[in-house]
Amino acid sequence: MSARRKFIKNSTFGLWGLNTLFQKEKPMDAPPTPEDLANAPNDEILFQLIRKSLLLPEDLIYLNTGSLGPSTRQVVGTVSAAMHELEANPVGNNWGSLGTRMEAVRGKVADFIGASVEEIILTRNTTEGINLLGTCLDLQPGDEILTTNHEHGGGENGLFYLAETKGAVVKQIEMPLAAESAGQIVELVQAGMTDRTRVVMLSHVSTITGMRMPFEQISAITRPRNILLVADGAQAPGQIRVDVDRLGVDLYSSSGHKWLMGPKETGFLYIRKAVQERIQAVFTRNSNKAYSAASGTRNVATIIGLGESLDLQQTIGIDKIEKRCRELADYCADQLRGRPGLRIISPAAPELKSGIVSILLDEASNRAIFEKMREDNIIIKLLPGYNALRFSLHIFNTRADVDRMLGKLAEVMG
Ligand SMILES: Cc1ncc(COP(=O)(O)O)c(C=O)c1O
């Protein structure tokens, strides 16, 4: 059975999917069914169908998946159907059929990132995963945590908590704009390490530049020194392949509501089996299971919806997704290169690229451009702390989206 066919069989598509599947004649403007996606004759049509399966209005150019990704109607339908089922018998279903389906999502996450199910904890978001580390890691005063000046506040929070409560020292590597090669980054990380380094925390894909961290080379340095290597993976799963073993990370924290296009307030934390003894959290005191005495009651519906969005990813295939995001980002960067008044701060080296392109503006105000774009139904990200803008290119975007955004950029910049 093909992956796409299996998706139709296994997926828990909701009321919308079921209704449309059983319609004898589909109205011309009806959203595509999972079967339509499975039978798409080529990738271009598949990506067009995915765009159609979103609730985004047709004239909205959405280039901010890096902040929040849009969910498909199947995912929304699944969440809604699970909520209806729950309310029909809250106790019976929460700890019955829905509870079983929620717990199964841990396995889906594990498969998706090459982990074992015992290594997965379902969280509410990336921040919560790194906070969990921050509240329970045993560090001594003067122990060092190495990170960069390009981290997101959600990733940094747990580190600064460790500094405040344990007297640890947070050291930030000054990251280049734009980075030139994996070798350059590995050298910077190596230069930042000392005998006191206990933790290295880096974003897998940078929220500022979209730079992909060369974790495989970095873990070759940290693992022999027993340094805990932590990945802030908020921007990676759903746009690039994540294989925690190959990356060599000890912890990997991510969100379901960005590139995975899952329900909002979903996430996961991977903790490698070999380091689990060092991370004894209250939240997982008696189990890593989705529901335990320590976790308390969970939102079964959104977690089940995360499972649905992972099914969709597996059906399309992460390599195909990664290729599409990269092609769009390359197209965007090619069109921007050489334009006066701005500088691309996303790396051009193939090993460091992702589906994110960011620009630094010489004089024009990023806020003015951001607002003008929003007035024209183009949603981009204003980067805090820099006079910069970020464009996230996901599978549902097109070259026409990029052209419209670039046309507006040219118009506003004069
Ligand atoms: C690198 C990075 N880390 C953490 C976060 C926070 O994510 P969440 O709000 O899902 O915890 C973000 C959000 O944009 C991010 O880009």
The ligand as a Gaussian input file, in Angstrom:
#p B3LYP/6-31G(d) Opt

LIG

0 1
 C       13.943000      29.204000      17.580000
 C       12.674000      29.361000      18.367000
 N       12.604000      28.865000      19.610000
 C       11.490000      28.946000      20.355000
 C       10.371000      29.562000      19.866000
 C        9.158000      29.618000      20.725000
 O        8.219000      28.720000      20.230000
 P        6.916000      28.375000      21.093000
 O        6.192000      29.658000      21.268000
 O        6.178000      27.415000      20.244000
 O        7.391000      27.809000      22.370000
 C       10.383000      30.113000      18.587000
 C        9.205000      30.809000      18.055000
 O        9.216000      31.461000      17.051000
 C       11.564000      30.011000      17.812000
 O       11.658000      30.519000      16.581000

